[in-house]
Amino acid sequence: MSQACCTVPPAVVGDYKPKGDYIDIDGMQVYTTGPSGATSAIFIIYDIFGFSSQALQGADILARADESHQYQVFMPDFFLGKPLPLSVFPPDTDEKKKQMGDFFAGPANPPDNAQKVPELVKKLGQKYTGIQKWGSLGMCWGGKVGEFVLQNGAEQSLIVSAA
């Protein structure tokens, strides 16, 4: 059995108290967590539900899970405070299917959001000058955005997709 299975706490059900802060990068809210002295960073592209308790807790866990190598973690709010409502999922009615389709055609359009990633990483790097290495992961929808980032020519070391 993996050591992580025995030591990493499970996701909180209900209200989670985030350990990080929110910063503004060009009008976009970015959740940031982890030790300010960390020299490696993780750029997280969340799923369609935005800043959910699980996404915030996941960012906090990643920032501090490895005591010998901690990370600064950054998670931008691509949906500007308006993620897909949980009530729309699963899309099991025509109305929900339309809402989900409209969301993916609008604020959750993967190619449009992928174009934002390189500039966000650049600006975060300018603000947090101690970061020497970047990595990224995408959660479901964020993984798709990550694929488009790679297609647009970003360094492969930046994006790792996760379902």
Phi, psi and chi 1 to 4 in degrees:
 res  aa     phi    psi   chi1   chi2   chi3   chi4
   1 MET       -  142.2 -178.4  179.2  -65.5      -
   2 SER   -66.7  141.8  167.0      -      -      -
   3 GLN   -58.4  -35.9 -179.8   70.4   11.0      -
   4 ALA   -61.5  -34.4      -      -      -      -
   5 CYS   -62.3  -27.2  -66.4      -      -      -
   6 CYS   -96.6  -16.7  -59.5      -      -      -
   7 THR  -118.5  -24.0   59.2      -      -      -
   8 VAL   -84.9  126.1  176.3      -      -      -
   9 PRO   -67.9  151.5   22.3  -29.4      -      -
  10 PRO   -71.5  162.0   26.4  -33.2      -      -
  11 ALA   -61.3  143.0      -      -      -      -
  12 VAL   -76.2  135.2  169.1      -      -      -
  13 VAL   -95.6  128.5  177.5      -      -      -
  14 GLY    95.4 -145.4      -      -      -      -
  15 ASP   -74.9  129.4  -70.3  -25.2      -      -
  16 TYR  -115.6  138.5  174.0   72.2      -      -
  17 LYS   -97.3  100.7  -56.9  -69.3 -173.5 -117.6
  18 PRO   -60.2  147.4  -20.6   31.4      -      -
  19 LYS   -93.8  -11.3  -65.4  175.3  174.8   60.7
  20 GLY   -98.1 -162.8      -      -      -      -
  21 ASP  -132.1  168.1  -63.7  -56.2      -      -
  22 TYR  -111.2  134.0  -65.5   90.4      -      -
  23 ILE  -121.8  166.3   59.7  169.2      -      -
  24 ASP  -110.3  127.4 -179.0   89.5      -      -
  25 ILE  -123.5  105.1  -59.8  -69.5      -      -
  26 ASP    51.4   44.8  -73.0  -13.2      -      -
  27 GLY    84.1   -0.3      -      -      -      -
  28 MET  -106.7  129.8 -176.4 -179.1  -71.1      -
  29 GLN   -74.3  134.6 -168.3  175.9   39.1      -
  30 VAL  -128.6  124.6  177.6      -      -      -
  31 TYR   -80.0  130.4  179.6   71.7      -      -
  32 THR  -129.0  138.1  178.7      -      -      -
  33 THR  -149.2  160.4 -173.9      -      -      -
  34 GLY   108.7  165.9      -      -      -      -
  35 PRO   -65.4  133.6   -5.2   11.4      -      -
  36 SER   -65.0  -20.6   61.1      -      -      -
  37 GLY   -87.5   -2.7      -      -      -      -
  38 ALA   -64.5  139.9      -      -      -      -
  39 THR  -100.5   -2.4   58.1      -      -      -
  40 SER  -116.5  146.9  -62.4      -      -      -
  41 ALA  -130.9  151.1      -      -      -      -
  42 ILE  -120.0  126.2  -58.3  172.6      -      -
  43 PHE  -101.1  113.3 -175.3   90.0      -      -
  44 ILE  -101.5  131.5  -63.9  177.9      -      -
  45 ILE  -107.3  108.7  -54.1  170.1      -      -
  46 TYR   -69.1 -176.6   57.0   31.7      -      -
  47 ASP   -93.5 -172.2   63.5   19.1      -      -
  48 ILE   -67.1   -9.7   57.1  175.8      -      -
  49 PHE   -94.9    5.5  -56.5  111.8      -      -
  50 GLY    67.1 -139.9      -      -      -      -
  51 PHE   -76.9   61.7  -75.1  149.4      -      -
  52 SER   -72.9  162.5   65.7      -      -      -
  53 SER   -56.2  -41.1  -66.4      -      -      -
  54 GLN   -67.0  -39.0  -70.0   85.4   -6.0      -
  55 ALA   -66.0  -43.3      -      -      -      -
  56 LEU   -65.3  -43.3  -65.7  169.3      -      -
  57 GLN   -65.2  -39.6 -176.4 -176.9   23.6      -
  58 GLY   -59.3  -42.4      -      -      -      -
  59 ALA   -62.3  -43.7      -      -      -      -
  60 ASP   -63.7  -41.0  -71.4  -22.3      -      -
  61 ILE   -64.7  -46.1  -70.6  169.9      -      -
  62 LEU   -60.6  -35.9  -74.9  172.0      -      -
  63 ALA   -64.7  -30.2      -      -      -      -
  64 ARG  -128.6    6.5  -64.6  171.7  179.2   86.0
  65 ALA   -68.4  -29.7      -      -      -      -
  66 ASP  -110.9  102.3 -178.3   -6.2      -      -
  67 GLU   -59.6  -29.0  -71.9 -174.6   27.9      -
  68 SER   -84.7  -12.5   64.6      -      -      -
  69 HIS  -150.2   92.9 -166.8  103.9      -      -
  70 GLN   -95.6  163.1  -63.7 -174.6  -19.1      -
  71 TYR  -129.3  150.7  -59.9   88.9      -      -
  72 GLN   -89.3  132.1  -70.7 -174.6   62.5      -
  73 VAL  -118.3  136.3  176.7      -      -      -
  74 PHE  -127.9  130.0  -58.2   93.4      -      -
  75 MET  -133.6  102.1 -174.0  167.3   43.4      -
  76 PRO   -73.9  153.4   -9.0   21.1      -      -
  77 ASP   -95.2   82.5 -175.0    9.1      -      -
  78 PHE   -59.7  -26.9  -71.3   95.1      -      -
  79 PHE   -94.0    5.5  -53.6  141.2      -      -
  80 LEU    50.7   45.7  -53.6  174.9      -      -
  81 GLY    82.6    6.3      -      -      -      -
  82 LYS  -128.9   68.1  -63.1  178.3 -177.9  175.6
  83 PRO   -71.9  175.3   30.5  -36.3      -      -
  84 LEU   -66.1  126.9 -174.4   73.0      -      -
  85 PRO   -62.8  140.8  -19.4   30.3      -      -
  86 LEU   -57.4  -27.6  -72.5  171.4      -      -
  87 SER   -67.1  -15.9   60.9      -      -      -
  88 VAL   -83.6  -14.3  175.7      -      -      -
  89 PHE  -111.0  132.5 -161.0   79.7      -      -
  90 PRO   -76.4  154.1   27.4  -31.8      -      -
  91 PRO   -79.1   75.3   28.1  -32.6      -      -
  92 ASP  -102.7   10.2   52.5    5.7      -      -
  93 THR  -133.1  163.0   66.6      -      -      -
  94 ASP   -61.1  -38.6  -72.3  -17.8      -      -
  95 GLU   -63.8  -45.0 -179.4 -178.2  -23.5      -
  96 LYS   -65.7  -39.0  -72.3 -179.5 -179.8 -177.7
  97 LYS   -61.5  -41.3  -71.6  175.7 -172.8  172.8
  98 LYS   -66.0  -44.4 -179.2  179.9  179.5  -18.1
  99 GLN   -59.2  -43.5  -74.7  179.2  -72.4      -
 100 MET   -67.6  -43.3 -173.5  168.6 -114.1      -
 101 GLY   -59.9  -43.9      -      -      -      -
 102 ASP   -63.2  -37.6  -69.7  -12.9      -      -
 103 PHE   -65.3  -44.0 -172.2   69.3      -      -
 104 PHE   -71.5  -27.1  -81.9   99.3      -      -
 105 ALA   -81.4  -19.8      -      -      -      -
 106 GLY  -108.0 -108.4      -      -      -      -
 107 PRO   -64.6  -21.4   18.9  -27.6      -      -
 108 ALA  -104.0   20.7      -      -      -      -
 109 ASN   -63.9  113.1 -178.5  -75.2      -      -
 110 PRO   -57.6  -47.4  -28.7   38.6      -      -
 111 PRO   -62.1  -38.5  -23.5   33.0      -      -
 112 ASP   -63.7  -42.5  -69.7  -10.1      -      -
 113 ASN   -71.6  -32.9  -76.8  -73.2      -      -
 114 ALA   -61.1  -33.8      -      -      -      -
 115 GLN   -66.0  -22.1  -68.8  177.2    4.9      -
 116 LYS   -80.4  -24.5  -60.1  172.0 -172.7  175.2
 117 VAL   -62.3  -52.7  171.4      -      -      -
 118 PRO   -57.4  -39.9  -25.7   35.6      -      -
 119 GLU   -69.1  -38.6 -171.4   65.8   19.3      -
 120 LEU   -62.0  -46.1  -79.2  166.2      -      -
 121 VAL   -62.3  -41.4  171.1      -      -      -
 122 LYS   -60.4  -47.3  178.5 -178.0  173.4 -174.9
 123 LYS   -68.1  -36.8  -70.2 -173.2  177.4 -169.2
 124 LEU   -64.6  -40.9  -73.3  164.4      -      -
 125 GLY   -63.1  -34.6      -      -      -      -
 126 GLN   -70.7  -34.1  -69.9  168.5  -15.1      -
 127 LYS   -79.3  -38.3 -177.0  174.4  176.5   74.7
 128 TYR  -110.8   79.5  -63.3   87.6      -      -
 129 THR   -71.3  -13.6   57.3      -      -      -
 130 GLY   -78.6   -9.9      -      -      -      -
 131 ILE   -75.3  124.8  -62.8  172.2      -      -
 132 GLN  -105.3  -24.4  -60.9  170.1    4.9      -
 133 LYS  -135.4  138.8 -103.9 -166.2  -81.3 -169.4
 134 TRP  -119.0  143.8  -76.7   88.7      -      -
 135 GLY  -138.0  167.7      -      -      -      -
 136 SER  -149.0  157.8 -179.2      -      -      -
 137 LEU  -143.9  150.0   71.5   89.9      -      -
 138 GLY  -118.3  135.5      -      -      -      -
 139 MET   -98.5  107.4  -59.9  176.6 -173.4      -
 140 CYS    56.5 -102.4 -162.6      -      -      -
 141 TRP   -53.9  -39.4  170.5   85.1      -      -
 142 GLY   -62.8  -31.2      -      -      -      -
 143 GLY   -64.5  -39.3      -      -      -      -
 144 LYS   -65.3  -42.9 -175.3   67.5  173.2  174.7
 145 VAL   -60.0  -41.8  171.9      -      -      -
 146 GLY   -59.0  -39.0      -      -      -      -
 147 GLU   -61.3  -42.0  -69.5  177.0   28.0      -
 148 PHE   -67.2  -34.8  -79.9  102.8      -      -
 149 VAL   -59.6  -45.1  172.0      -      -      -
 150 LEU   -63.6  -41.8  -73.7  174.6      -      -
 151 GLN   -62.3  -29.4  -71.7  175.0   10.1      -
 152 ASN   -82.5    2.1  -67.5  -18.9      -      -
 153 GLY   101.1   10.0      -      -      -      -
 154 ALA   -68.5  156.8      -      -      -      -
 155 GLU   -60.4  136.2  -70.1 -174.7   40.1      -
 156 GLN   -62.6  -26.2  -72.6 -168.3   -7.4      -
 157 SER   -69.5  -12.9   61.1      -      -      -
 158 LEU   -80.4  -34.8  176.2   62.9      -      -
 159 ILE  -117.6  128.4  -58.0  -64.2      -      -
 160 VAL  -128.6  121.7  177.0      -      -      -
 161 SER   -90.3  145.4  -61.9      -      -      -
 162 ALA  -136.3  138.5      -      -      -      -
 163 ALA   -86.2      -      -      -      -      -
